Amino acid sequence: MDDKWMSMKEICEYLGASHDTVRNWINKKDMPAVKLGGCWKFKTSQVDEWVAETSSRRNTPVGKCRKNASGEMEK
């Protein structure tokens, strides 16, 4: 397993996300990151684990729910 530190640019490419999205994940979703000398650094193994944990907490993919006739959410 390659367990290296990645820069913000590298982690954005790795995850296919924008710089702003990754910053939001750090601030609002507790994405594992360390700020060293003003630059964010990410350990790939920690990010992979965070992604797995975050995605496993989601019960239904985005856009797959709808309200039934009584106003309740259903899959």
C-alpha positions as CSV (number, residue, x, y, z in Angstrom):
1,M,0.0,0.0,0.0
2,D,1.3,3.4,-0.9
3,D,0.9,5.6,2.2
4,K,2.4,8.9,1.3
5,W,1.6,12.5,2.0
6,M,-0.3,14.4,-0.7
7,S,-0.6,18.1,-1.3
8,M,-4.0,19.8,-1.8
9,K,-3.6,19.7,-5.6
10,E,-2.7,15.9,-5.5
11,I,-5.6,15.0,-3.2
12,C,-8.0,17.0,-5.4
13,E,-6.9,15.0,-8.4
14,Y,-6.9,11.8,-6.4
15,L,-10.5,12.3,-5.3
16,G,-11.8,14.1,-8.4
17,A,-12.9,17.1,-6.3
18,S,-12.3,20.8,-6.4
19,H,-10.1,22.7,-4.0
20,D,-13.2,24.4,-2.4
21,T,-14.9,21.0,-1.9
22,V,-11.9,19.5,-0.2
23,R,-11.6,22.6,2.1
24,N,-15.3,22.2,2.9
25,W,-14.8,18.5,3.7
26,I,-11.9,19.5,6.1
27,N,-14.0,22.1,7.8
28,K,-17.4,20.5,7.9
29,K,-16.9,16.8,7.5
30,D,-13.8,16.2,9.5
31,M,-11.7,15.0,6.6
32,P,-8.3,14.1,8.0
33,A,-5.7,16.7,7.1
34,V,-2.7,18.5,8.6
35,K,-1.7,22.1,7.9
36,L,2.1,22.4,7.7
37,G,3.6,25.7,7.0
38,G,0.4,27.1,5.6
39,C,-0.1,24.1,3.3
40,W,-2.6,21.3,3.7
41,K,-1.2,17.7,3.6
42,F,-3.1,14.5,3.5
43,K,-2.1,10.9,4.3
44,T,-3.6,8.7,1.6
45,S,-4.5,5.8,4.0
46,Q,-6.3,8.2,6.3
47,V,-8.2,9.8,3.4
48,D,-9.2,6.4,2.0
49,E,-10.5,5.3,5.4
50,W,-12.4,8.5,5.8
51,V,-14.0,8.1,2.4
52,A,-15.0,4.5,3.2
53,E,-16.5,5.5,6.6
54,T,-18.3,8.5,5.1
55,S,-19.8,6.6,2.2
56,S,-20.9,3.7,4.5
57,R,-22.9,6.1,6.6
58,R,-25.0,7.1,3.7
59,N,-27.9,4.8,3.3
60,T,-29.2,6.0,0.0
61,P,-27.3,7.5,-2.9
62,V,-28.1,11.2,-3.7
63,G,-31.1,11.6,-6.0
64,K,-32.5,8.1,-5.3
65,C,-35.2,9.2,-2.8
66,R,-38.6,10.5,-3.5
67,K,-41.7,11.4,-1.5
68,N,-44.7,9.1,-1.8
69,A,-48.3,10.3,-1.7
70,S,-48.3,10.7,2.0
71,G,-45.2,12.9,1.9
72,E,-42.9,10.3,3.3
73,M,-39.4,9.6,1.8
74,E,-39.0,6.3,0.0
75,K,-36.3,4.7,-2.1
